[in-house]
Amino acid sequence: MAIYEEYIGRNRDSFTSLKQMREEFKITCPDDFNFAYDVIDRLGKEKPNKLALHWVSNNGEEKKFTFSDMMKLSNKCANYLKSIGIKKGDKVLIVLKRSYLFWITFLALHKIGAIGIQATHMLMTKDYVYRCQKGEVKAVIITGDGDSTTQFDLGEYRTVKIKCVTKHKEVEGWLDFEKGIEEASDVWVRPTGKDATTKDDIMFMAFSSGTTGYPKLIMYDFSYPLGHIGTGIFWHRVIDGGLHFTVSDTGWLKCMWGKFYGQWFGETAIFVYDFDKFDGADILSKIEKYKITTFCVPPTMYRLILKEDVSKYDLSSLTHCCSAGEALNADIFNKWKEATGLEIHEGFGQSETTVCVATLYPFKSPTPGIIGRAVPGYDVKILEEDGTESLPGDVGEICIKATPKDKPFGLFLGYYKDKEANDECWRGGYYHTGDTAYADERGRITYVGRNDDVIKSSGYRIGPFEVESAILEHPSVLEVAVTGVPDPIRGFNVKATIVLRDGYTPSTELIKEIQQFVKTNTAPYKYPRIVEFVDALPKTYNGKIRRKAIRETDMLNSNDK
């Protein structure tokens, strides 16, 4: 019996219809539930030789970890972190790319009750400063690859007391993280009393994309992993003893969706490929070589994969494929099915949720353009601005019936120390996602778009505010609006619409200068690939820039071509 069955009381194949599943699906959660102890350590003791994680480096180096390995290594990591002063409730910033150490570290933090905060290695100094100040970070654990430690050390921090680096990189003021783990004991006793964790404690936090301001800090409790039973078991349809591959860096929430909790609940192994640059042919070769069984990437990456001759690769090991992060068009769906015989099952969710709308096999077949129905465990409604439910075919906001104290497993706790943001999203007995959609008479939901201005480019979620902030530091820029422009390969390109200061003239040289300026002042993937100079930006009566008007103009111009 797979371990997830103990938390829903049955095997997934015992459900014979989606209707039955909605009526009978129920998750139980002990008051002291802790994923690291109750799932990983238990599997480490009961099924010690079962594969948990298969890691492959960009250079072809391989490491395999059993559940017993994960238990012992996370024990060693917990002992080391405790020895340098990390305790329950401390916030720790984790920047480890796709290193296997990410999983070991997060499990160790769960065991201590410390709060991990994941982040991408592409952050620049100002990004680190903001995140450490906002999160009241006590310790940072950063990869020795690249210049991440250099970028970090250029900033000044109020709360950071401990700095650890990987790769045995000798940097002044930084502790050797891998050496510390290696020398620590692999015996760890689950804390009791005030040091023990409960299901309602904060387990980890993550930053949003920063769509209407600087990124918000999202909180998740120890019951959060149970929500990913829906993600891994029912949507990804992972196989007990199989190998699941979600393409995601550990700096993004998609990692927690696709290569952590839900997959290990299903006792499948997680495949981690630590590549530097996405290449469709390379990904296909890895699926073939390692016999990946279940697979999930954003539509943009399917599009890049399909540029290759898929017929050259043996993908017969694949049993189920999924996609999320942006709308999946029919062309990709049909070409993938033609090439592999497999349909792509869409799913919808946010950083604040687990998968909450999806097409679940075998109950329903996916239809291109339709993301699916509400996932059991979530009560999803499409609501009008006045709070009434939208009629079939009418666009409204995707909302989840919940409050911070009465919510489905997998839904976030709220935003850390941000009353305004919490008041905005928790209203009228619902969590308001800010995403719009419409449902048909059968309850099937079609995604329309984001209420705010997030840009989804090549699998990244880019908030305009941080990009605008970087551009505004250039001496030539008076005003700027950052928006997304549709692109057949990336999904969207980042576009900057700029009003120049007096004394500056639009030119190709200035565009290149501004683009390079952004690359060196914030994460490089955020730089504007398109720059347009204008005399004035469209604004509301109270002076707010109307990015929507820019997007609409760009859409009209593209249609006229």
C-alpha positions as CSV (number, residue, x, y, z in Angstrom):
1,M,0.0,0.0,0.0
2,A,1.4,3.4,-1.0
3,I,1.8,5.8,1.9
4,Y,-0.7,8.4,0.4
5,E,-3.5,5.9,0.9
6,E,-3.3,6.3,4.7
7,Y,-4.2,10.0,4.3
8,I,-7.2,9.5,2.0
9,G,-8.2,6.1,3.2
10,R,-8.1,4.3,-0.2
11,N,-6.3,3.7,-3.4
12,R,-6.8,6.2,-6.2
13,D,-8.0,3.4,-8.5
14,S,-10.9,2.7,-6.2
15,F,-12.7,5.8,-7.4
16,T,-14.8,4.9,-10.4
17,S,-16.1,8.4,-11.4
18,L,-15.3,12.1,-10.8
19,K,-18.7,12.5,-9.1
20,Q,-17.9,9.7,-6.7
21,M,-14.5,11.2,-6.0
22,R,-15.9,14.6,-5.3
23,E,-18.3,13.1,-2.8
24,E,-16.0,10.7,-1.1
25,F,-12.5,12.2,-1.4
26,K,-11.3,13.3,2.1
27,I,-7.8,14.0,3.5
28,T,-7.0,13.4,7.2
29,C,-4.2,15.2,8.9
30,P,-2.8,14.4,12.3
31,D,-2.2,17.4,14.5
32,D,1.5,16.8,14.5
33,F,1.9,16.0,10.8
34,N,5.4,16.7,9.5
35,F,6.2,15.4,6.0
36,A,9.9,14.9,6.7
37,Y,9.1,12.5,9.6
38,D,5.8,11.0,8.6
39,V,6.5,10.3,4.9
40,I,10.3,10.4,4.2
41,D,11.6,8.9,7.5
42,R,8.8,6.3,7.5
43,L,9.7,5.2,4.0
44,G,13.3,5.3,4.9
45,K,12.7,2.7,7.6
46,E,10.0,0.6,6.0
47,K,11.3,0.7,2.4
48,P,14.9,1.7,2.8
49,N,16.2,0.6,-0.6
50,K,13.5,2.2,-2.7
51,L,14.8,4.9,-5.0
52,A,13.7,8.4,-4.0
53,L,15.8,10.8,-6.1
54,H,17.9,10.3,-9.3
55,W,20.2,13.3,-9.9
56,V,22.1,14.0,-13.2
57,S,24.5,16.9,-13.6
58,N,25.0,19.0,-16.7
59,N,28.2,17.1,-17.2
60,G,26.6,13.6,-16.9
61,E,27.6,12.9,-13.3
62,E,24.9,10.8,-11.6
63,K,23.8,10.2,-8.0
64,K,21.0,8.0,-6.7
65,F,19.4,8.4,-3.3
66,T,17.1,5.9,-1.6
67,F,14.5,6.9,1.0
68,S,16.9,5.6,3.6
69,D,19.6,8.0,2.2
70,M,17.2,10.9,2.3
71,M,16.3,10.1,5.9
72,K,20.0,9.9,7.0
73,L,21.3,12.8,5.0
74,S,18.5,15.1,6.2
75,N,19.3,14.0,9.7
76,K,23.0,15.0,9.2
77,C,21.9,18.3,7.7
78,A,19.5,19.0,10.6
79,N,22.3,18.3,13.1
80,Y,24.7,20.6,11.3
81,L,22.2,23.4,11.0
82,K,21.3,23.1,14.7
83,S,25.0,23.2,15.6
84,I,25.5,26.5,13.9
85,G,22.4,28.0,15.6
86,I,19.4,27.3,13.4
87,K,16.3,26.6,15.5
88,K,12.5,26.3,15.2
89,G,11.0,29.4,13.6
90,D,14.2,30.7,12.1
91,K,14.0,31.8,8.4
92,V,16.6,30.4,6.0
93,L,17.0,31.6,2.4
94,I,17.9,28.6,0.1
95,V,19.6,29.3,-3.3
96,L,20.8,25.9,-4.5
97,K,19.8,25.7,-8.2
98,R,19.0,22.1,-9.0
99,S,21.5,20.6,-6.6
100,Y,20.3,17.4,-4.7
101,L,21.3,19.4,-1.6
102,F,18.0,21.3,-2.0
103,W,15.9,18.4,-1.0
104,I,18.2,17.3,1.8
105,T,18.2,20.9,3.2
106,F,14.5,21.4,3.0
107,L,13.8,18.1,4.7
108,A,16.3,19.1,7.4
109,L,14.5,22.4,8.0
110,H,11.2,20.6,8.3
111,K,12.7,18.4,11.0
112,I,14.0,21.4,12.9
113,G,10.8,23.4,12.4
114,A,12.9,26.2,10.7
115,I,11.3,28.0,7.8
116,G,12.9,27.6,4.4
117,I,12.5,30.3,1.8
118,Q,13.5,29.2,-1.8
119,A,15.0,31.6,-4.3
120,T,16.5,31.5,-7.7
121,H,20.3,31.9,-8.2
122,M,19.7,34.6,-10.8
123,L,18.9,37.2,-8.2
124,M,21.0,40.4,-8.1
125,T,22.1,42.2,-5.0
126,K,19.0,44.4,-4.6
127,D,16.9,41.2,-4.9
128,Y,18.7,39.6,-2.1
129,V,18.5,42.6,0.1
130,Y,14.7,42.9,-0.4
131,R,14.1,39.2,0.3
132,C,16.3,39.1,3.4
133,Q,14.8,42.2,4.9
134,K,11.2,41.3,4.1
135,G,11.6,37.7,5.3
136,E,13.7,38.6,8.4
137,V,16.2,36.0,7.2
138,K,18.6,34.7,9.8
139,A,20.7,32.4,7.6
140,V,21.4,31.9,3.9
141,I,22.6,28.7,2.1
142,I,23.8,29.6,-1.4
143,T,25.3,27.7,-4.3
144,G,29.0,28.0,-4.9
145,D,28.3,28.0,-8.7
146,G,28.7,31.3,-10.4
147,D,28.8,34.7,-8.6
148,S,25.8,34.3,-6.2
149,T,27.9,34.8,-3.1
150,T,29.5,37.9,-4.6
151,Q,26.1,39.4,-5.5
152,F,24.9,38.7,-2.0
153,D,27.9,40.2,-0.3
154,L,27.5,43.5,-2.1
155,G,24.3,44.1,0.1
156,E,23.8,45.1,3.7
157,Y,21.5,43.0,5.9
158,R,19.8,43.7,9.2
159,T,19.0,40.1,10.3
160,V,21.4,37.7,8.5
161,K,23.8,36.1,11.0
162,I,24.9,32.9,9.2
163,K,26.1,32.3,5.6
164,C,26.8,28.9,4.1
165,V,28.1,28.0,0.7
166,T,28.3,24.8,-1.3
167,K,31.0,23.4,-3.6
168,H,33.6,23.7,-0.9
169,K,34.2,27.2,-2.2
170,E,36.4,29.2,0.1
171,V,34.8,32.5,0.5
172,E,35.6,34.8,3.4
173,G,32.8,34.8,6.0
174,W,31.0,31.8,4.5
175,L,30.7,28.4,6.1
176,D,31.5,25.2,4.1
177,F,28.0,23.7,4.0
178,E,28.8,20.3,2.5
179,K,31.7,19.7,4.9
180,G,29.4,20.5,7.8
181,I,26.8,18.0,6.6
182,E,29.5,15.4,6.0
183,E,30.9,15.6,9.5
184,A,27.5,15.6,11.3
185,S,25.8,12.7,12.9
186,D,23.1,10.8,11.0
187,V,21.1,10.2,14.2
188,W,18.4,12.7,14.9
189,V,15.6,12.5,17.4
190,R,12.2,14.0,16.6
191,P,11.7,17.0,18.9
192,T,9.0,17.1,21.5
193,G,7.3,19.7,23.6
194,K,7.8,23.3,22.5
195,D,10.3,22.3,19.9
196,A,7.9,20.0,18.1
197,T,6.0,21.2,15.1
198,T,2.2,21.1,14.5
199,K,0.2,21.1,11.3
200,D,-0.7,24.8,11.8
201,D,2.9,26.0,12.2
202,I,4.6,27.8,9.3
203,M,6.6,25.2,7.3
204,F,8.1,27.3,4.5
205,M,7.6,30.5,2.7
206,A,8.1,31.7,-0.9
207,F,8.1,35.0,-2.8
208,S,5.4,35.7,-5.4
209,S,6.2,37.1,-8.8
210,G,5.7,40.7,-7.8
211,T,3.0,41.6,-10.2
212,T,1.6,44.9,-8.7
213,G,4.6,45.8,-6.4
214,Y,7.5,44.1,-4.9
215,P,7.0,40.3,-4.4
216,K,4.8,39.3,-1.5
217,L,6.0,36.6,0.9
218,I,3.6,33.6,0.9
219,M,3.2,31.4,4.0
220,Y,2.5,27.6,4.0
221,D,1.8,25.4,7.0
222,F,2.8,21.8,7.7
223,S,-0.4,20.5,6.3
224,Y,0.4,22.0,2.9
225,P,2.1,18.8,1.4
226,L,-1.2,16.9,1.8
227,G,-2.7,19.2,-0.8
228,H,-0.2,17.8,-3.3
229,I,-1.7,14.4,-3.1
230,G,-4.0,15.9,-5.7
231,T,-1.1,17.2,-7.7
232,G,1.1,14.1,-7.7
233,I,-1.3,11.2,-7.3
234,F,-4.3,12.3,-9.3
235,W,-3.0,15.0,-11.8
236,H,0.6,13.9,-12.5
237,R,-0.6,10.3,-12.1
238,V,2.8,9.2,-10.8
239,I,3.6,5.5,-10.7
240,D,4.7,3.7,-7.6
241,G,8.4,2.8,-8.3
242,G,8.4,5.0,-11.4
243,L,10.5,8.1,-12.3
244,H,8.8,11.5,-12.5
245,F,10.4,14.5,-14.4
246,T,9.1,18.0,-13.9
247,V,11.4,20.6,-15.5
248,S,11.8,23.3,-12.8
249,D,14.5,25.1,-10.9
250,T,14.3,24.8,-7.1
251,G,14.0,28.6,-6.9
252,W,10.3,28.4,-8.1
253,L,7.2,27.0,-6.5
254,K,6.8,24.7,-9.4
255,C,9.5,22.6,-7.8
256,M,7.3,22.0,-4.8
257,W,4.5,21.1,-7.2
258,G,6.4,18.7,-9.4
259,K,9.4,17.3,-7.6
260,F,8.8,17.0,-3.9
261,Y,5.7,16.3,-1.9
262,G,3.1,14.8,-4.1
263,Q,5.5,12.6,-6.0
264,W,7.0,11.1,-2.8
265,F,3.5,10.6,-1.4
266,G,3.1,8.3,-4.5
267,E,6.4,6.6,-3.8
268,T,7.8,7.5,-7.2
269,A,11.4,8.6,-7.7
270,I,12.1,12.2,-8.6
271,F,14.3,12.8,-11.6
272,V,16.5,15.9,-11.3
273,Y,18.4,17.1,-14.3
274,D,20.8,19.9,-13.3
275,F,21.1,21.6,-16.7
276,D,22.2,25.1,-17.5
277,K,20.1,25.8,-20.6
278,F,17.0,24.2,-21.8
279,D,17.4,22.2,-25.0
280,G,14.5,20.2,-26.5
281,A,16.7,17.4,-27.9
282,D,18.6,17.1,-24.7
283,I,15.4,16.7,-22.7
284,L,14.1,14.1,-25.2
285,S,17.3,12.1,-24.8
286,K,17.0,12.1,-21.0
287,I,13.4,10.8,-21.2
288,E,14.7,8.0,-23.4
289,K,17.8,7.2,-21.5
290,Y,16.4,7.2,-18.0
291,K,13.0,5.8,-19.0
292,I,10.9,8.6,-17.5
293,T,7.4,7.5,-16.6
294,T,5.5,10.7,-15.9
295,F,6.4,14.2,-17.3
296,C,5.4,17.8,-16.7
297,V,6.6,21.0,-18.4
298,P,5.0,24.3,-19.4
299,P,3.6,24.7,-22.9
300,T,6.5,26.8,-24.0
301,M,8.9,23.9,-23.3
302,Y,6.6,21.4,-25.1
303,R,6.8,23.9,-28.0
304,L,10.6,23.8,-28.0
305,I,10.7,20.1,-27.7
306,L,8.4,19.7,-30.7
307,K,10.8,21.7,-32.8
308,E,12.9,18.5,-32.7
309,D,12.3,15.3,-34.5
310,V,10.5,13.5,-31.7
311,S,10.3,10.3,-33.7
312,K,14.0,9.8,-33.3
313,Y,13.6,9.1,-29.6
314,D,12.1,6.1,-27.8
315,L,9.5,7.6,-25.4
316,S,7.6,4.4,-24.7
317,S,8.4,4.6,-21.0
318,L,6.1,7.6,-20.7
319,T,2.6,6.9,-19.3
320,H,1.2,10.3,-18.5
321,C,2.0,14.0,-19.4
322,C,0.9,17.2,-17.9
323,S,1.3,21.0,-18.4
324,A,0.7,24.1,-16.4
325,G,1.9,27.7,-16.1
326,E,0.2,29.1,-19.2
327,A,-2.5,28.3,-21.6
328,L,-1.9,25.2,-23.7
329,N,-3.0,25.6,-27.3
330,A,-4.5,22.9,-29.5
331,D,-1.5,22.8,-31.9
332,I,0.9,21.7,-29.2
333,F,-1.6,19.2,-27.8
334,N,-2.3,17.6,-31.1
335,K,1.4,17.5,-32.2
336,W,2.4,15.9,-28.9
337,K,-0.4,13.3,-29.1
338,E,0.6,12.5,-32.7
339,A,4.3,12.1,-31.7
340,T,3.8,10.1,-28.5
341,G,0.2,8.8,-28.5
342,L,-0.2,10.7,-25.1
343,E,-2.6,13.5,-24.3
344,I,-1.4,16.5,-22.2
345,H,-3.4,17.0,-19.1
346,E,-3.6,20.7,-18.1
347,G,-3.7,21.9,-14.6
348,F,-4.3,25.3,-13.0
349,G,-3.0,26.7,-9.7
350,Q,-0.9,29.4,-8.3
351,S,2.0,29.9,-5.9
352,E,-0.7,30.2,-3.3
353,T,-2.3,26.9,-4.1
354,T,-1.7,23.3,-5.1
355,V,-3.4,22.2,-8.4
356,C,-7.0,23.2,-8.0
357,V,-8.4,22.8,-11.5
358,A,-7.4,20.0,-13.8
359,T,-8.4,17.3,-16.2
360,L,-8.1,14.1,-14.2
361,Y,-7.4,10.8,-15.8
362,P,-9.2,8.4,-16.3
363,F,-12.4,10.3,-15.5
364,K,-12.3,12.8,-18.3
365,S,-10.3,13.2,-21.5
366,P,-8.6,16.6,-21.9
367,T,-9.9,19.1,-24.4
368,P,-7.5,21.7,-25.8
369,G,-8.3,25.1,-24.4
370,I,-10.2,23.7,-21.4
371,I,-8.1,23.4,-18.2
372,G,-10.6,21.1,-16.6
373,R,-12.8,21.0,-13.5
374,A,-12.3,21.7,-9.8
375,V,-10.0,19.1,-8.3
376,P,-11.7,17.2,-5.4
377,G,-10.8,18.9,-2.1
378,Y,-11.2,22.4,-3.7
379,D,-14.6,24.2,-4.0
380,V,-13.9,26.5,-7.0
381,K,-16.4,29.1,-8.3
382,I,-16.3,31.6,-11.1
383,L,-17.5,34.9,-9.5
384,E,-18.6,38.3,-10.7
385,E,-17.3,41.4,-9.1
386,D,-20.4,41.6,-6.8
387,G,-19.7,38.1,-5.5
388,T,-22.4,36.3,-7.4
389,E,-21.6,33.2,-9.4
390,S,-21.0,33.8,-13.1
391,L,-23.4,32.3,-15.6
392,P,-22.0,29.6,-18.0
393,G,-19.9,31.3,-20.6
394,D,-19.5,34.6,-18.7
395,V,-16.0,35.6,-17.6
396,G,-15.4,36.0,-13.9
397,E,-12.7,35.5,-11.3
398,I,-11.5,32.1,-10.2
399,C,-12.3,31.9,-6.5
400,I,-11.9,29.2,-3.9
401,K,-14.3,28.9,-1.0
402,A,-12.1,29.3,2.0
403,T,-10.9,31.5,4.9
404,P,-7.5,31.5,6.5
405,K,-8.9,29.4,9.3
406,D,-11.0,27.1,7.2
407,K,-9.3,26.2,4.0
408,P,-8.6,23.1,1.9
409,F,-5.2,21.3,2.3
410,G,-2.7,22.9,0.0
411,L,-4.0,26.5,0.2
412,F,-1.6,29.0,1.6
413,L,-1.9,30.6,5.0
414,G,-1.6,34.2,3.8
415,Y,1.0,36.8,3.1
416,Y,3.7,37.4,5.7
417,K,3.1,40.7,7.6
418,D,1.0,42.2,4.8
419,K,-2.5,43.0,6.0
420,E,-3.5,45.0,2.9
421,A,-2.7,42.0,0.6
422,N,-4.5,39.6,2.9
423,D,-7.6,41.7,3.1
424,E,-7.7,42.0,-0.7
425,C,-7.5,38.3,-1.4
426,W,-9.5,36.9,1.5
427,R,-13.0,38.3,0.9
428,G,-16.6,37.2,1.3
429,G,-15.7,33.7,2.4
430,Y,-13.4,33.1,-0.6
431,Y,-9.8,33.3,-1.6
432,H,-9.7,35.5,-4.7
433,T,-7.0,34.3,-7.2
434,G,-7.0,37.3,-9.4
435,D,-7.2,35.0,-12.4
436,T,-10.2,35.1,-14.8
437,A,-12.0,32.2,-16.6
438,Y,-15.4,31.0,-17.6
439,A,-17.2,27.7,-17.1
440,D,-19.5,25.9,-19.5
441,E,-22.8,24.2,-18.6
442,R,-20.8,21.1,-17.7
443,G,-18.6,22.9,-15.2
444,R,-15.5,22.7,-17.5
445,I,-13.3,25.8,-17.0
446,T,-11.5,27.8,-19.7
447,Y,-8.7,30.1,-18.6
448,V,-8.8,33.7,-19.8
449,G,-6.1,35.6,-18.1
450,R,-4.6,37.4,-15.1
451,N,-6.3,40.4,-13.5
452,D,-2.9,41.8,-12.9
453,D,0.1,42.1,-15.2
454,V,2.3,39.0,-14.6
455,I,4.3,38.0,-17.7
456,K,4.9,34.3,-18.4
457,S,8.0,34.0,-20.6
458,S,9.9,30.7,-21.3
459,G,8.5,29.2,-18.1
460,Y,9.4,32.2,-15.9
461,R,6.8,34.3,-14.1
462,I,8.0,37.9,-14.3
463,G,6.4,40.7,-12.4
464,P,6.7,44.1,-14.1
465,F,7.3,46.1,-11.0
466,E,10.8,44.9,-10.4
467,V,11.8,45.3,-14.0
468,E,10.4,48.8,-14.1
469,S,12.3,49.6,-10.9
470,A,15.5,48.5,-12.5
471,I,14.9,50.4,-15.8
472,L,14.0,53.6,-13.9
473,E,17.5,53.7,-12.4
474,H,18.9,54.3,-15.9
475,P,19.6,58.1,-16.2
476,S,17.7,58.3,-19.6
477,V,14.4,57.0,-18.3
478,L,11.6,59.2,-17.1
479,E,8.7,56.7,-17.1
480,V,8.3,53.1,-18.0
481,A,5.7,50.4,-18.3
482,V,6.6,46.8,-18.6
483,T,4.2,44.4,-20.3
484,G,4.1,41.1,-22.2
485,V,4.0,40.7,-25.9
486,P,2.9,37.3,-27.4
487,D,5.8,35.3,-28.8
488,P,5.4,31.9,-30.7
489,I,8.4,30.4,-28.9
490,R,8.6,32.0,-25.4
491,G,4.9,32.5,-24.9
492,F,5.5,36.2,-24.1
493,N,8.4,38.6,-24.5
494,V,9.1,41.3,-21.9
495,K,8.5,44.7,-23.5
496,A,9.4,48.1,-22.0
497,T,7.5,51.1,-23.1
498,I,9.7,54.1,-22.2
499,V,9.3,57.9,-21.9
500,L,12.8,59.4,-22.1
501,R,14.1,62.4,-20.1
502,D,14.9,65.6,-21.9
503,G,18.2,65.5,-23.6
504,Y,18.0,61.9,-24.7
505,T,17.1,60.6,-28.1
506,P,15.7,57.2,-29.1
507,S,18.3,55.0,-30.8
508,T,19.3,51.4,-31.3
509,E,22.4,52.0,-29.1
510,L,20.3,53.3,-26.3
511,I,18.0,50.3,-26.4
512,K,21.0,47.9,-26.1
513,E,22.4,50.0,-23.3
514,I,19.1,49.9,-21.3
515,Q,18.8,46.1,-21.9
516,Q,22.3,45.5,-20.7
517,F,21.7,47.8,-17.7
518,V,18.7,45.7,-16.7
519,K,20.7,42.4,-17.1
520,T,23.2,43.7,-14.6
521,N,20.8,45.2,-12.1
522,T,18.2,42.4,-11.7
523,A,17.8,38.8,-12.7
524,P,18.9,38.6,-16.4
525,Y,15.9,36.6,-17.6
526,K,13.8,39.7,-16.8
527,Y,15.4,42.1,-19.3
528,P,13.1,43.6,-22.0
529,R,13.6,42.0,-25.4
530,I,11.5,44.7,-26.9
531,V,11.9,48.4,-26.2
532,E,9.6,51.1,-27.5
533,F,10.0,54.8,-26.9
534,V,6.9,57.0,-26.6
535,D,6.0,60.6,-25.7
536,A,3.6,59.6,-23.0
537,L,2.2,56.5,-21.2
538,P,-1.6,55.8,-21.0
539,K,-2.8,56.5,-17.5
540,T,-5.9,56.5,-15.3
541,Y,-7.4,59.7,-13.9
542,N,-5.5,59.2,-10.7
543,G,-2.2,58.8,-12.5
544,K,-1.8,55.0,-12.6
545,I,-0.2,53.6,-15.7
546,R,-2.6,51.5,-17.8
547,R,-0.6,48.5,-18.8
548,K,-3.7,46.9,-20.2
549,A,-4.1,49.7,-22.8
550,I,-0.5,49.1,-24.0
551,R,-1.2,45.3,-24.3
552,E,-4.4,46.0,-26.2
553,T,-2.6,48.4,-28.6
554,D,0.1,45.8,-29.2
555,M,-2.5,43.2,-29.9
556,L,-4.2,45.4,-32.4
557,N,-0.9,46.2,-34.1
558,S,0.0,42.5,-34.3
559,N,-3.4,41.7,-35.8
560,D,-2.9,44.3,-38.5
561,K,0.3,42.8,-39.7
